[in-house]
Amino acid sequence: MRTGKLKNKSKEENTNLFTKFDMGTIYPKKHKIKLSICCAFTGRYEILEKSILESIESKYSASIKWFLCGSTADDLVFIKALKAKTNGSVEGIIWRNNPLGEKWQAAVTFAKEIYDMELLAITGSDDIISHQLIDTIIEKHQTNTLELGNKSPVLYCTTQWYIACTSQEDSLSPTIMHCKQVQNEYFVPLGAGRFYDKNYLEQINYLIFDETLDSCLDDYGYFTIKNLKEKIHFYTPEDGALLSVKGDWNHMNSVNGIIQSDAIEVTEFSIEGLPKFEKELSRQTKAYLFGDNNKSVYEYSWTKQGIA
């Protein structure tokens, strides 16, 4: 297996890097938690904050920690503000933005230095994992670990998700769409909403991204599992909602591109979606996504925290 640049650093080197970015406390002992959620980002503070706050609605919130990897001075201000607002549920570092694979791997590598997690999740900066889905996966993982032991799944992921169009300029806003990947010989499941088992991660030294790449970042982690013939569990929308939010920012995958893709089946879901999300999302997430004025329900602004 290819050796990653980050994983070859000693613990002392990693700690020095972490301290270098002045992110606060360095833990002498790892925090034992159920779930660490990793996200590489630049900007998109509004939606990323909503994603973090949605996870805090989980019944396991006291055992859920985020690790963010930004690239700018403003990103650092955001990380510090969210750490303060969430009473330490958010940590992070600043890393160069290219290659993106290296940036994502940095988030994972540093997260495992301070957290002793049962599961490690990956999510994009404009994706929202509902607190119901988080609860479901944590409980499925606990049950599978007890009942199946070494034969339990090492990855929980999905081929289905929802798009919520919230752009003020988009004629679709706030339309909801259900997306489902078409499985073929080139199939790779969705990168967002992946939950990796800790024991498996230790076997591969937490290397789940190709650090040399700027695109196709979902492939390496998935094909490593396939090559090792490990078990994968595909969860469904019945387990909880995973949303990709298309707002007023640049998107890696546009709504039109997804609709026109032969690899994705897209169906309108606005009428069915609102009752579903009423049960599965927090009040503040629902207000942000489906309120009359998305901007007016943004009750908390990281820019008003006075943290320079």
C-alpha contacts under 8 A as a table, 3 or more apart, distances in Angstrom:
res1	aa1	res2	aa2	distance
3	T	7	K	7.60
3	T	8	N	7.59
4	G	7	K	5.56
4	G	8	N	6.65
4	G	207	L	6.97
4	G	210	D	7.78
4	G	211	E	6.87
5	K	8	N	5.65
5	K	9	K	7.28
5	K	211	E	7.63
6	L	9	K	5.69
6	L	105	Q	7.58
6	L	106	A	6.76
6	L	109	T	7.01
7	K	10	S	7.88
7	K	109	T	6.85
7	K	205	N	7.17
7	K	207	L	7.53
9	K	13	E	5.89
9	K	14	N	6.37
10	S	13	E	5.12
10	S	14	N	6.30
11	K	14	N	5.08
11	K	15	T	6.08
11	K	113	E	7.76
12	E	15	T	5.05
12	E	16	N	6.14
13	E	16	N	5.09
13	E	17	L	6.28
14	N	17	L	5.11
14	N	18	F	6.18
14	N	110	F	7.33
15	T	18	F	4.97
15	T	19	T	6.12
15	T	26	I	7.70
16	N	19	T	5.10
16	N	20	K	5.98
17	L	20	K	4.96
17	L	21	F	6.85
18	F	21	F	5.78
18	F	22	D	7.17
18	F	23	M	7.04
18	F	26	I	7.93
18	F	93	I	6.71
18	F	110	F	7.79
19	T	22	D	5.22
19	T	23	M	6.64
19	T	24	G	7.57
19	T	26	I	7.30
21	F	93	I	6.31
21	F	94	I	6.70
23	M	80	K	7.26
23	M	91	E	7.13
23	M	92	G	6.70
23	M	93	I	6.74
26	I	114	I	7.81
27	Y	30	K	6.32
27	Y	31	H	7.89
27	Y	114	I	6.29
29	K	114	I	7.37
30	K	113	E	7.14
30	K	114	I	4.81
30	K	115	Y	5.03
30	K	116	D	5.67
31	H	114	I	6.41
31	H	115	Y	4.87
31	H	116	D	5.62
31	H	117	M	7.88
32	K	63	S	7.82
32	K	115	Y	6.15
32	K	116	D	4.60
32	K	117	M	5.88
33	I	36	S	7.37
33	I	63	S	4.67
33	I	64	I	6.28
33	I	65	K	7.57
33	I	115	Y	6.85
33	I	116	D	6.08
33	I	117	M	4.81
33	I	118	E	6.64
34	K	60	Y	7.80
34	K	63	S	5.33
34	K	64	I	6.17
34	K	117	M	5.25
34	K	118	E	4.86
34	K	119	L	6.14
34	K	138	I	7.35
35	L	63	S	6.54
35	L	64	I	4.87
35	L	65	K	6.49
35	L	117	M	5.42
35	L	118	E	5.96
35	L	119	L	4.82
35	L	120	L	5.66
35	L	121	A	7.15
35	L	138	I	7.78
36	S	64	I	5.81
36	S	65	K	4.87
36	S	66	W	5.54
36	S	67	F	7.05
36	S	111	A	7.35
36	S	115	Y	7.31
36	S	117	M	6.13
36	S	119	L	6.48
36	S	120	L	4.87
36	S	121	A	6.15
37	I	64	I	7.56
37	I	65	K	6.32
37	I	66	W	4.70
37	I	67	F	6.18
37	I	120	L	5.86
37	I	121	A	4.58
37	I	122	I	5.86
37	I	123	T	7.17
38	C	66	W	5.88
38	C	67	F	4.87
38	C	68	L	5.91
38	C	69	C	7.97
38	C	107	A	6.04
38	C	108	V	6.37
38	C	111	A	7.48
38	C	120	L	7.32
38	C	121	A	6.07
38	C	122	I	5.14
38	C	123	T	6.55
39	C	66	W	7.81
39	C	67	F	6.52
39	C	68	L	5.04
39	C	69	C	6.32
39	C	104	W	7.10
39	C	107	A	6.82
39	C	122	I	6.21
39	C	123	T	5.62
39	C	124	G	5.97
39	C	125	S	6.39
40	A	68	L	5.78
40	A	69	C	4.57
40	A	70	G	6.02
40	A	103	K	6.57
40	A	104	W	5.44
40	A	107	A	6.69
40	A	124	G	7.15
40	A	125	S	6.96
41	F	44	R	7.56
41	F	68	L	7.24
41	F	69	C	6.15
41	F	70	G	5.12
41	F	71	S	7.46
41	F	124	G	7.62
41	F	125	S	5.68
42	T	70	G	5.42
42	T	71	S	6.06
42	T	72	T	7.13
42	T	75	D	6.36
43	G	74	D	7.76
43	G	75	D	6.46
44	R	47	I	5.92
44	R	48	L	6.16
44	R	125	S	6.82
44	R	126	D	7.14
44	R	249	W	7.38
45	Y	48	L	5.18
45	Y	49	E	5.93
45	Y	78	F	7.10
45	Y	302	W	7.87
46	E	49	E	5.38
46	E	50	K	6.51
46	E	298	Y	7.72
46	E	301	S	7.68
47	I	50	K	5.03
47	I	51	S	6.31
47	I	125	S	7.22
47	I	126	D	5.78
47	I	127	D	7.94
47	I	245	V	7.97
48	L	51	S	5.03
48	L	52	I	6.33
48	L	125	S	5.28
48	L	126	D	6.03
48	L	127	D	7.69
49	E	52	I	5.10
49	E	53	L	6.15
49	E	82	L	7.49
50	K	53	L	5.11
50	K	54	E	6.02
50	K	128	I	7.69
50	K	284	Q	7.83
50	K	285	T	6.29
50	K	288	Y	7.99
51	S	54	E	5.15
51	S	55	S	6.55
51	S	126	D	7.76
51	S	127	D	6.87
51	S	128	I	4.86
51	S	129	I	6.88
51	S	285	T	7.96
52	I	55	S	5.35
52	I	56	I	6.66
52	I	66	W	7.64
53	L	56	I	5.10
53	L	57	E	6.95
54	E	57	E	5.49
54	E	58	S	7.61
54	E	128	I	7.49
54	E	129	I	7.49
54	E	130	S	6.42
54	E	131	H	6.06
54	E	281	L	7.17
54	E	282	S	6.15
54	E	284	Q	7.95
54	E	285	T	6.53
55	S	58	S	5.56
55	S	61	S	6.90
55	S	64	I	7.85
55	S	129	I	7.10
55	S	130	S	6.75
55	S	131	H	5.14
55	S	134	I	7.34
56	I	61	S	4.89
56	I	62	A	7.97
56	I	64	I	7.63
56	I	131	H	7.45
57	E	61	S	6.47
57	E	131	H	5.85
57	E	282	S	6.72
58	S	61	S	5.02
58	S	131	H	4.73
58	S	132	Q	6.88
58	S	134	I	6.84
58	S	135	D	6.23
59	K	62	A	7.99
59	K	135	D	6.91
60	Y	63	S	5.51
60	Y	64	I	6.59
60	Y	135	D	7.05
61	S	64	I	5.10
64	I	89	S	7.09
65	K	89	S	4.82
65	K	90	V	5.97
65	K	91	E	7.86
66	W	89	S	6.08
66	W	90	V	4.70
66	W	91	E	6.23
66	W	92	G	7.99
67	F	90	V	5.91
67	F	91	E	4.94
67	F	92	G	5.06
67	F	107	A	6.35
67	F	108	V	7.89
67	F	110	F	7.98
67	F	111	A	5.92
68	L	79	I	7.21
68	L	90	V	7.33
68	L	91	E	6.27
68	L	92	G	4.39
68	L	93	I	6.57
68	L	107	A	6.30
69	C	92	G	5.49
69	C	93	I	5.10
69	C	94	I	5.65
69	C	95	W	6.43
69	C	103	K	6.92
69	C	104	W	7.31
69	C	106	A	7.32
69	C	107	A	5.45
70	G	75	D	5.31
70	G	76	L	6.78
70	G	92	G	7.58
70	G	93	I	6.38
70	G	94	I	4.81
70	G	95	W	6.07
70	G	96	R	7.98
70	G	97	N	7.80
71	S	75	D	6.30
71	S	76	L	7.77
71	S	94	I	4.92
71	S	95	W	5.05
71	S	96	R	5.47
71	S	97	N	5.79
72	T	75	D	5.01
72	T	76	L	6.48
72	T	94	I	6.83
73	A	76	L	5.10
73	A	77	V	6.45
74	D	77	V	5.01
74	D	78	F	6.24
75	D	78	F	5.03
75	D	79	I	6.25
75	D	94	I	7.60
76	L	79	I	5.09
76	L	80	K	6.28
76	L	93	I	7.31
76	L	94	I	6.64
77	V	80	K	5.25
77	V	81	A	6.14
77	V	307	I	6.54
77	V	308	A	6.36
78	F	81	A	5.05
78	F	82	L	6.16
78	F	302	W	6.18
78	F	303	T	7.88
79	I	82	L	5.26
79	I	83	K	6.07
79	I	90	V	7.10
79	I	91	E	6.80
79	I	92	G	6.36
80	K	83	K	5.04
80	K	84	A	6.26
80	K	91	E	7.81
80	K	307	I	7.55
81	A	84	A	5.19
81	A	85	K	6.18
81	A	302	W	5.95
81	A	305	Q	6.68
81	A	307	I	6.65
82	L	85	K	4.92
82	L	86	T	5.92
82	L	90	V	6.32
82	L	302	W	7.38
83	K	86	T	5.38
83	K	87	N	6.02
83	K	88	G	4.82
83	K	89	S	6.08
83	K	90	V	4.64
83	K	91	E	6.30
84	A	87	N	5.29
84	A	88	G	6.25
85	K	88	G	7.77
86	T	89	S	5.30
86	T	90	V	6.81
87	N	90	V	7.99
88	G	91	E	7.08
92	G	107	A	7.59
93	I	107	A	7.76
95	W	103	K	6.18
95	W	106	A	7.66
96	R	99	P	7.69
96	R	103	K	6.66
97	N	100	L	5.76
97	N	103	K	6.24
98	N	101	G	7.62
98	N	102	E	7.16
98	N	103	K	6.99
98	N	214	D	6.82
99	P	102	E	5.45
99	P	103	K	6.65
99	P	211	E	6.64
99	P	212	T	5.96
99	P	213	L	5.71
99	P	214	D	5.10
100	L	103	K	4.96
100	L	104	W	6.23
100	L	211	E	7.24
100	L	212	T	7.94
100	L	213	L	6.42
100	L	214	D	4.73
100	L	215	S	7.44
101	G	104	W	5.24
101	G	105	Q	6.11
101	G	209	F	5.64
101	G	210	D	5.45
101	G	211	E	4.20
101	G	212	T	6.10
101	G	213	L	5.19
101	G	214	D	5.82
101	G	215	S	7.65
101	G	217	L	6.26
102	E	105	Q	5.05
102	E	106	A	6.02
102	E	209	F	7.35
102	E	210	D	7.07
102	E	211	E	3.90
102	E	212	T	6.55
102	E	213	L	7.60
103	K	106	A	5.05
103	K	107	A	6.61
103	K	211	E	7.53
104	W	107	A	5.28
104	W	108	V	6.71
104	W	209	F	6.97
104	W	211	E	8.00
105	Q	108	V	5.11
105	Q	109	T	6.03
105	Q	207	L	6.96
105	Q	208	I	6.97
105	Q	209	F	5.66
105	Q	210	D	7.82
105	Q	211	E	6.66
106	A	109	T	5.02
106	A	110	F	6.05
107	A	110	F	5.50
107	A	111	A	6.04
108	V	111	A	5.11
108	V	112	K	6.37
108	V	206	Y	6.99
109	T	112	K	5.53
109	T	113	E	6.71
109	T	206	Y	6.76
109	T	207	L	7.94
110	F	113	E	5.07
110	F	114	I	6.92
111	A	114	I	5.66
111	A	115	Y	5.87
112	K	115	Y	5.18
112	K	116	D	6.53
112	K	117	M	7.66
112	K	206	Y	7.94
113	E	116	D	7.98
117	M	120	L	6.66
117	M	198	K	6.56
118	E	197	D	6.38
118	E	198	K	5.21
119	L	138	I	7.77
119	L	195	F	6.13
119	L	196	Y	5.48
119	L	197	D	4.92
119	L	198	K	5.47
120	L	195	F	5.49
120	L	196	Y	5.12
120	L	197	D	6.69
120	L	198	K	6.95
121	A	193	G	6.53
121	A	194	R	5.39
121	A	195	F	4.25
121	A	196	Y	6.20
122	I	191	G	7.23
122	I	192	A	5.73
122	I	193	G	5.80
122	I	194	R	5.36
122	I	195	F	6.67
123	T	127	D	6.31
123	T	128	I	7.76
123	T	129	I	7.83
123	T	191	G	7.33
123	T	192	A	4.33
123	T	193	G	5.39
123	T	194	R	7.21
124	G	127	D	5.16
124	G	192	A	5.75
126	D	244	S	6.21
126	D	245	V	5.58
126	D	246	K	7.52
127	D	192	A	7.19
127	D	242	L	7.32
127	D	243	L	5.53
127	D	244	S	4.52
127	D	245	V	5.90
128	I	242	L	5.95
128	I	243	L	5.09
128	I	244	S	6.54
128	I	245	V	7.50
129	I	133	L	6.55
129	I	134	I	6.90
129	I	193	G	6.67
129	I	241	A	6.53
129	I	242	L	4.83
129	I	243	L	6.52
130	S	133	L	5.27
130	S	134	I	6.48
130	S	240	G	6.33
130	S	241	A	5.44
130	S	242	L	6.18
130	S	243	L	7.92
130	S	280	E	6.34
130	S	281	L	5.69
131	H	134	I	4.99
131	H	135	D	6.17
131	H	240	G	7.83
131	H	280	E	7.00
131	H	281	L	6.67
131	H	282	S	7.72
132	Q	135	D	5.12
132	Q	136	T	6.13
132	Q	239	D	7.32
132	Q	240	G	5.27
132	Q	241	A	7.47
132	Q	280	E	5.64
132	Q	281	L	7.45
133	L	136	T	5.01
133	L	137	I	6.16
133	L	239	D	5.60
133	L	240	G	4.02
133	L	241	A	6.15
133	L	242	L	7.51
134	I	137	I	5.38
134	I	138	I	6.18
134	I	240	G	7.81
135	D	138	I	5.32
135	D	139	E	6.25
136	T	139	E	5.26
136	T	140	K	6.06
136	T	239	D	6.10
136	T	240	G	7.35
137	I	140	K	4.98
137	I	141	H	5.96
137	I	156	Y	7.47
137	I	195	F	7.93
137	I	239	D	7.88
138	I	141	H	5.23
138	I	142	Q	6.25
139	E	142	Q	5.05
139	E	143	T	6.16
140	K	143	T	5.17
140	K	144	N	6.02
141	H	144	N	5.14
141	H	145	T	5.96
141	H	153	P	7.94
142	Q	145	T	5.23
142	Q	146	L	6.32
143	T	146	L	5.29
143	T	147	E	6.08
144	N	147	E	5.15
144	N	148	L	5.32
144	N	149	G	7.00
144	N	152	S	5.47
144	N	153	P	7.50
145	T	148	L	5.55
145	T	149	G	4.83
145	T	150	N	7.50
145	T	152	S	5.82
146	L	149	G	5.84
148	L	151	K	5.21
148	L	152	S	5.01
149	G	152	S	5.66
151	K	231	K	7.25
152	S	231	K	6.73
153	P	156	Y	7.05
153	P	197	D	7.64
153	P	230	E	7.11
153	P	231	K	4.50
153	P	232	I	4.99
153	P	233	H	5.86
154	V	196	Y	5.81
154	V	197	D	4.86
154	V	199	N	7.96
154	V	200	Y	5.93
154	V	230	E	6.68
154	V	231	K	5.94
154	V	232	I	6.07
154	V	233	H	7.93
155	L	194	R	6.88
155	L	195	F	5.65
155	L	196	Y	4.69
155	L	197	D	6.21
155	L	231	K	7.15
155	L	232	I	4.99
155	L	233	H	6.18
156	Y	194	R	5.77
156	Y	195	F	4.98
156	Y	196	Y	6.55
156	Y	232	I	6.14
156	Y	233	H	4.84
156	Y	234	F	5.87
156	Y	235	Y	6.70
157	C	189	P	6.96
157	C	190	L	7.01
157	C	191	G	7.89
157	C	193	G	6.17
157	C	194	R	4.66
157	C	195	F	6.46
157	C	232	I	7.61
157	C	233	H	6.43
157	C	234	F	5.09
157	C	235	Y	6.05
158	T	161	W	7.62
158	T	189	P	6.15
158	T	190	L	6.08
158	T	193	G	7.33
158	T	194	R	7.53
158	T	234	F	4.93
158	T	235	Y	5.29
158	T	236	T	6.44
159	T	180	K	5.65
159	T	181	Q	5.28
159	T	189	P	5.43
159	T	190	L	5.88
159	T	234	F	7.26
159	T	236	T	7.77
160	Q	178	H	7.34
160	Q	179	C	5.53
160	Q	180	K	4.45
160	Q	181	Q	6.55
160	Q	190	L	7.91
160	Q	236	T	6.59
160	Q	237	P	6.83
161	W	178	H	6.05
161	W	179	C	5.33
161	W	180	K	6.73
161	W	237	P	7.11
161	W	241	A	6.95
161	W	242	L	5.23
161	W	243	L	5.89
161	W	244	S	7.37
162	Y	176	I	6.76
162	Y	177	M	5.50
162	Y	178	H	4.59
162	Y	179	C	5.80
162	Y	241	A	7.30
162	Y	242	L	6.20
162	Y	243	L	4.71
162	Y	244	S	6.11
163	I	176	I	5.58
163	I	177	M	5.06
163	I	178	H	6.48
163	I	179	C	7.34
163	I	243	L	5.62
163	I	244	S	4.81
163	I	245	V	5.83
163	I	246	K	7.00
164	A	173	S	7.77
164	A	174	P	6.40
164	A	175	T	6.04
164	A	176	I	4.72
164	A	177	M	6.72
164	A	243	L	6.71
164	A	244	S	6.28
164	A	245	V	4.90
164	A	246	K	6.10
164	A	289	L	7.24
165	C	170	D	7.45
165	C	172	L	6.30
165	C	173	S	4.73
165	C	174	P	4.83
165	C	175	T	5.40
165	C	176	I	6.48
165	C	245	V	6.09
165	C	246	K	4.78
165	C	247	G	6.21
166	T	170	D	7.48
166	T	173	S	4.86
166	T	174	P	4.84
166	T	175	T	7.61
166	T	245	V	6.99
166	T	246	K	5.94
166	T	247	G	4.85
166	T	248	D	7.59
166	T	289	L	6.38
166	T	290	F	7.74
166	T	294	N	7.47
167	S	170	D	5.06
167	S	173	S	5.81
167	S	174	P	7.45
167	S	246	K	6.43
167	S	247	G	4.06
167	S	248	D	4.89
168	Q	173	S	6.94
168	Q	247	G	7.43
168	Q	248	D	6.76
169	E	173	S	7.92
169	E	248	D	7.48
170	D	173	S	5.48
172	L	175	T	5.35
174	P	289	L	7.43
174	P	290	F	6.49
175	T	268	E	7.82
175	T	269	F	7.74
175	T	270	S	5.73
176	I	268	E	6.40
176	I	269	F	5.20
176	I	270	S	4.62
176	I	273	G	6.68
177	M	266	V	6.53
177	M	267	T	5.61
177	M	268	E	4.65
177	M	269	F	4.79
177	M	270	S	6.72
178	H	266	V	5.69
178	H	267	T	5.29
178	H	268	E	6.35
178	H	269	F	5.79
179	C	264	I	6.41
179	C	265	E	5.65
179	C	266	V	4.66
179	C	267	T	6.70
180	K	264	I	5.50
180	K	265	E	5.10
180	K	266	V	6.61
181	Q	189	P	7.59
181	Q	263	A	5.82
181	Q	264	I	4.45
181	Q	265	E	6.24
182	V	187	F	7.49
182	V	262	D	7.88
182	V	263	A	5.03
182	V	264	I	5.57
182	V	265	E	6.86
183	Q	186	Y	7.69
183	Q	187	F	5.29
183	Q	263	A	7.64
184	N	187	F	5.15
188	V	218	D	7.19
188	V	219	D	6.46
188	V	222	Y	7.05
189	P	218	D	7.78
189	P	222	Y	7.76
190	L	193	G	7.30
190	L	194	R	7.57
190	L	218	D	7.24
191	G	194	R	6.09
191	G	217	L	7.86
191	G	218	D	5.04
193	G	242	L	6.91
196	Y	200	Y	7.44
196	Y	201	L	7.00
197	D	200	Y	5.49
197	D	201	L	6.32
198	K	201	L	4.99
198	K	202	E	6.22
199	N	202	E	5.22
199	N	203	Q	6.57
200	Y	203	Q	5.15
200	Y	204	I	6.71
201	L	204	I	5.29
201	L	205	N	5.82
201	L	206	Y	4.57
201	L	207	L	7.40
202	E	205	N	4.81
202	E	206	Y	5.92
203	Q	206	Y	7.62
204	I	207	L	5.92
207	L	210	D	7.93
207	L	221	G	7.69
208	I	220	Y	6.23
208	I	221	G	4.35
208	I	224	T	7.98
209	F	217	L	6.27
209	F	218	D	7.52
209	F	220	Y	5.63
209	F	221	G	5.99
210	D	213	L	5.92
210	D	217	L	6.86
210	D	220	Y	6.05
213	L	216	C	7.36
213	L	217	L	6.93
214	D	217	L	7.10
216	C	219	D	5.91
217	L	220	Y	6.61
218	D	221	G	6.41
218	D	222	Y	6.79
219	D	222	Y	5.42
219	D	223	F	6.02
220	Y	223	F	5.44
220	Y	224	T	6.02
221	G	224	T	5.34
221	G	225	I	6.59
222	Y	225	I	5.35
222	Y	226	K	6.39
223	F	226	K	4.80
223	F	227	N	5.91
224	T	227	N	5.18
224	T	228	L	6.22
225	I	228	L	5.13
225	I	229	K	6.11
225	I	230	E	5.49
225	I	231	K	7.73
226	K	229	K	4.90
226	K	230	E	6.27
227	N	230	E	7.85
235	Y	239	D	6.46
236	T	239	D	5.57
236	T	240	G	7.36
237	P	240	G	5.20
237	P	241	A	5.54
237	P	242	L	7.56
238	E	241	A	7.67
240	G	280	E	6.66
241	A	277	F	7.54
241	A	280	E	6.99
246	K	249	W	7.66
246	K	251	H	7.32
246	K	254	S	7.91
246	K	255	V	7.43
251	H	254	S	5.64
253	N	257	G	6.35
253	N	258	I	6.72
254	S	257	G	5.05
254	S	258	I	6.30
255	V	258	I	5.20
255	V	259	I	6.19
256	N	259	I	5.05
256	N	260	Q	6.07
257	G	260	Q	5.24
257	G	261	S	6.05
258	I	261	S	5.16
258	I	264	I	6.75
258	I	266	V	7.81
259	I	264	I	7.33
259	I	265	E	7.61
259	I	266	V	6.07
261	S	264	I	5.65
261	S	265	E	7.99
262	D	265	E	7.49
269	F	272	E	5.49
269	F	273	G	5.37
270	S	273	G	4.97
270	S	274	L	6.33
271	I	274	L	6.16
271	I	275	P	7.75
272	E	275	P	6.13
272	E	276	K	6.61
273	G	276	K	5.08
273	G	277	F	6.03
274	L	277	F	5.23
274	L	278	E	6.00
275	P	278	E	4.98
275	P	279	K	6.80
276	K	279	K	5.59
276	K	280	E	6.44
277	F	280	E	4.83
277	F	281	L	5.39
277	F	286	K	7.35
278	E	281	L	6.14
278	E	282	S	7.99
278	E	286	K	7.24
281	L	285	T	6.21
281	L	286	K	6.28
282	S	285	T	5.29
282	S	286	K	6.28
283	R	286	K	5.24
283	R	287	A	6.17
284	Q	287	A	5.04
284	Q	288	Y	6.13
284	Q	297	V	7.93
285	T	288	Y	5.10
285	T	289	L	6.18
286	K	289	L	5.21
286	K	290	F	5.70
286	K	291	G	7.17
287	A	290	F	5.44
287	A	291	G	4.65
287	A	294	N	7.43
287	A	297	V	6.30
288	Y	291	G	5.83
288	Y	294	N	5.27
288	Y	295	K	7.69
288	Y	297	V	5.79
288	Y	298	Y	6.65
289	L	294	N	6.59
290	F	294	N	7.22
291	G	294	N	5.68
291	G	297	V	7.11
293	N	296	S	5.43
293	N	297	V	6.82
294	N	297	V	5.65
294	N	298	Y	6.89
295	K	298	Y	5.41
296	S	299	E	7.26
298	Y	301	S	7.13
301	S	304	K	5.53
301	S	305	Q	7.30
302	W	305	Q	5.56
303	T	306	G	7.00
303	T	307	I	7.85
304	K	307	I	7.99
